[in-house]
Amino acid sequence: MDPRISKQRSALVLDQPFFGSLALRLKVVEDPACKTFWVDGESLGYNPAFLATLNDLECRGILAHEILHVANGHCFRQGPRDADRWNDACDYAINPVVKQAGFVLPSPHLDDARFHGKSAEEIYAVLTQEARQKEKEKSGGKPGANAPDGQKTPANGANTPSAAPEPDAPPSCGEVRPYPGPDMPVKEAEWKVATLQAAKAAKMRGALPGSLASLVDAATEPSVDWRAILMRFAQQVTNDDYSWAMPNRRYLHMGLYLPSLHSPAVGDAVFVRDSSGSVFDETQAQFAAEVINVAEVVRPARLIVMDCDTRVTQVQVFERGDPIELAPVKGGGGTSFVDPFRRLEEEGISPAFLVYLTDMDGRFPDVTPSYPVLWASTTPLNRVAPAPFGEMVEVIV
């Protein structure tokens, strides 16, 4: 380990105990092949040539930067996302926090007021949408037209020509690499516990910066798979129960008339997609896939999919057994949640359930409907007001 890194790590232990205790969990390795620094949840690597360009305060700031990547779970949450864009999104998420905690970062670095207080997933969605828009403008309004061999731009936005950082973008302070071990869930849980313990110890010493409190809460909050909640919500209406109307045929030959387990037919299932433009393409695409999956499992009498900005802009109806091919989202205006509920009431439709994908920023109906409603929020629930009715789930894509 370079003596300068050892010195700054010791300074963190003494002056910033939250960062210092977490720094000791990472094995420091010299890596001349990397550009700057990197972290993967197990090791922290550095390029000695890049380190030589930093003063002591910048070195300490980059150490805090890399530590915060792991504390915030960035090494465990990349998934199939584009690595360069995920790295930028993570930098945008934590650089303001690092600076608010009193550290100095090399200049220039990634920082944008639009992204202050937002998660890496939210920022990644914005960066992906902006990259798609730039690609669309370059190709004359046809997304993916510049892709080689006539290939279309992938639905998840990965590996698009605009996926890499812009040539004039500030350099990253360091890479976020996925955790390399097979025990990722275990390691992630260990880091959550360590982060909580470090925060409590620093708070007892009066040395936990206020900017870190909310970040620690978010980083250590148990993650919930919104897809599982969506499926559970939809399956609640398929109440299996014993029915005497349909006797169990297994016992009829014995002269026993016993009830059988019966699943009543599911009524209409309604899904509403916020088409105001505040829900990005990648989220819309994954939500559409889940709509189809729920419909295939639950098999409602009809699948009704509405698009709505300030009013309903498109309605698609699929009878049970029909092939489901959802049309692209149609809309682009403001946001109001009233029209879909009004339409259902006017047409006398009382669905088994309704799921609404939205950023939760709009006008709600004045009257609570009689059927179950699930609000699939693309905005973290800790930043939105509770819906006046129904359940809420945070959609993380």
N, C-alpha and C positions, 0 to 999 in steps of 0.2 A: 504494500500500500504506500502511495506517495505520502511523504511526511506532511505535505500541506493539507491533504484530505484528512489525515489523522488529526491534525491540529484543529481543523474546522469542525470535525465531528465532535471532538472534545469540547469545543466552544458551544456547540449546540446542547450538549449534555448539561453544561453549567448555566447557560443563559436562556435556552429555549427547551425546557425538559420534555415537552410534548414531542418535538422533532428529535431530540437527542435520544430518548429511549427507543424510538422506532428505528433510528439510524443504526443502532447496535444490532438490530435483527437482520441486517443485510450484509452479505459477504461482499467485500469490495475487491474488484478484479481490474487489472490493467488490460485494456483492449485497444491496441493501436488501430484495429480495423474499423472501429466505429468513428463517427464524425465528431461527436461531442461526448455526451453521457448517455447511459441507458439503464433501465431498471425493469426487472421481470417478476418481482415479488419474492425473489430468492437472493438475487445478486444485484449489485450496483456496479456497472462498468464505466470506465472513463478512458478517453484518449489523452495520453500525457502531453501531446503537442497542443491540443486544445486547452488543457488545464493550464499550460504555461502562458496562455494569453489572458488569463483571468487574474484579477486581484483577489485578495482574501475575502472581501465582502461578497464579490460575485461568486466565488467558489462556494461560500456558505449558502448563498441564495439558491444555487443550482442543487446543492445537496437537499435543501428543504423542498425544492420543487420536485425532485425525484421521489423523496420520501412521501410527499403528499399524493403523488400518483398512486402509490401502493395503498396508502391509508384510505384513499377514496375508491379503491377497488378497480382502478382502470386496467390493471394487469389481468383481471379476471372477467372483464365484461366486454371485451372486443368482439368475440364471436366471429361471424363471417364478414364483418365490416371491413372496408378498405383500410389498410394499416396506416397509410400516410394521412388520410383524412381523419381517422380516429385519433391519431397522435395530435393533430392540430386542434381537434375538438377538446381533447383532454387538456391541452395547454391553455386554450381560451378559458376553460372552466376553472383552473387552479391558479393561473398567474396573478389575477387580481387578489386572490386570497393570500398568496405568498407575499405580495408587496404590502398588503394591509397589515400583515404580521410583522412588518418592519425589515424585511429582507430586501436585498438589492439583486436584480437580475441583469445579465448582460444586455446591452442595448445594440440593435433593436430586438424586440421579442413580441410574441403574439399577445395582444390585449385589445379587446373591443368592448365598448360600453354596452352594446346590444346584448352581449352574452353574460354580463355580470349577474351572478346569482342563479344561473341556469346550469343544468346537468350536462355532462358530456354527450349523453344521448340526444338531448334537445338540440344542442349545438351541432352535432353531427347531421341531424335531419335538416337543419337550415343550410349547412354547407353543401349537403347533397343536392338540395333543391336549387341552390344558387349555381352549382356546377352544371346541373341539367339545363337550367335556363341559359347559361352561357353557351353550352353546346348546341342548344336549339337555335340561338341567334346566329351562331357560326354556320349552321347548316341550313339557314333560311327557313326556320320554323319546323324542320323535320328532325325530331330527336333521333340520334343514332345514325344520321345519314352519313356522317364522316367515318363511321366505324369500318374497319377493313373487311373486304369480301362481302359487303352488304349486310354485315351483322347489325342487329339492333342493340341499342344500349340495354344492358341487363336491368331487370326490374329493381334490383336492390341497390343500384347505383355504384356497385363495386367495379373497380378496374376500368372506369370510363376514362376517355382522354383527359377529362378535367379533374380526375381523382387526385392527381399529384398537386402539391402546393404550387401556387403561382410563382413564376420565376423571380418576381420582385418581392415575394412575401418574406417577412423576417424569419431568420433561421430558428429552428426549434432549440430550446435549451437542452433537450435530451429526448431519447426515444422511449416510448412505452411499448414494451414487448410482452406478449402473452406469457403467462406462467408456463414453464416448460414441463412440469411434472404431471404424472397421471392422477395425482390426488388434489386437483384444483379445488373442489368443494371444501375439503378439509383445510387446505391452506388459506382459502378465502375466509373461512370461519375463524381460523386462528388470528388472522390479521384484524378482523373485526373486534375480537376480544382484546387484542393488544392495543388497538386504537382507542377503545373505550377506557382501558386501564391507563393509557398514557394521558388521555384527556382529564381523567379524574385526578391523577397525580399532579398534573400541571395546574389544575384548578385549585387544588388544596394549597399550592404554593403561590397562588395568585398570579400565575404566569401563563394562563391560557388566553391568547388573543380572542377578542370577541368575534372576529371574523371567522374563527375556526369552529365556534360552538355549533352553528347550524350545519356546517359542512360535516362535522363529526356525527351529528344526529342523522343526517341523510346517509352517510357512508355506512353506519352501523345498523340502520333500519333493515329488518328482514325483507328480502326481496320476495315478491309475490308474482307468480306467472298469471298474467291477465287472461291468457288463453284458457287456462284451467278454470278460472272464475267464470268466464263467459260460458264455457260448456256446462259448468255446474248450474249456472243461472238458467240456461235453456232447458236442462234436463229436469229442473224442479217441476215442470209442468207435466212430465211423463210419470205420473204417480201410479206405480205398480200397486195393485191391491187385489185382495181375494174377492171373487165375484161368484154368487150362487147362480147367476144367470147363465154362466158358462161352466158346467160341472167338469170336474177333473176326470177325464176319460180313463185314466190309469186304474181307477177303482170301481168303475161301473160294472165290470164283470163279476165283482164280488158283492154286488147289490148295495154298494155304499155310494151315496150321493153327497160328494164333497165339493167345496168350491175350488176353483182354479185361480192361479195368479194371472191377472188380466191387466193389460196396459191400454187404457182408453186412448182413442185417437187424439192427436194433438191438433189444436186449431191453427189459426194463422200465426206465423212468426214474422215480425216486422223489424227490419234493420234500417236505420236512417244514417246517411253519411253526410257530415257537414261539408258542403261544397263551396264554402266561402273563400277558400284558398288558405285558411289558417291551418288546415290539416294537410301535411305534405304527402307527396306521391308515394313515398316508400311506406308510410303508415297506411295510406289508403289501400295499397296493394296487399299488405299483410292482413289487413282487416277483411278485405274481400275474400282472401283465402280462408279465413276463419268462418266467415258467413257461409261459404259453401260447405265447409267441414261440419258446422253445426247442423245445417239443413240435411246433410246426408245421414247424420247420426240420429237426430231427433225426428226427422221425416214429418214436418208439419203439413197440414192440409194445403196451405199455400205459403210460399215464401214471397214476402213483399219487401222490396228494397227501394227506398226513397232517397233522393238527393235533395238537399235543402240548403239555401243560404238564408235570405230573408223570407223566401217562399219555396215551396216544393218545385224543383226544376225538372225532375225526372222520376218516373215511377216504373218499376219493373216487377212483374208478377209471374211467378213460376208455380204451376200446379205440382202436386206430389207426383214424383216419377219423371217430371220434365228434366232434360239436361239443363244445368245451370251455367250460363255464360253471361257474366255481368258486364254491362257496358261501362265505358269509362265514366268517371264522375263528371257531372255536368253542373256548372254554376260559376260562381266567382264574385258574388256581391258581398253584402254584409252578413250578419248572423242573427237569426231569430229562431227559437225552437217551437214557436206556436203553430205554424202551418201544418206540420205532419199530424199533430194531435187533432187539430180542427178537421182535417180531411177525413181521418178515420171516423170521427164522430158523425160527420155529415153523411158518410157512406154507410153508416151503421155497422162498422167493423169493430169488433171487440177482440183484439188478438190475444193469443195465449201469453205473449210477452212482446216487449219492444226494447231494442238496444239502440242507443244513439251514440255514434262516434263524433266527438267534438272537442274543441279546446275549452269548453264551458264558459265562453265569453259571449253571452247573448241574452235575449229576453226569454223567460220561461212562461209557460201557460199559467193562467190564473187559477185554473181548476185542476185538481189532482185526478188523473185518470183512474179507472177501476182496475186496470190490468198492471202487472209488474213491469217496471221500467229499470233498465240498467244504463247508467251514463258511463260510457267508456271515454275517460278524459285523457287527452294527449298532453295536458298540463299537469305537473305533479300536484297531488291532492293537497299538499301543504301550502300551495299558492293559489288555491281557488276557494271560493265560498261554497259551502255545502249546497247541493241541489235541494229545492223545496220539497221534492218527493223522489222516491226510487233509491236504488243502490248506486254506488260509485266505485269504479275501479280505474286505476292508473294504467294507461297503455304505454308500455316501454318497448320501443322497436329499435 
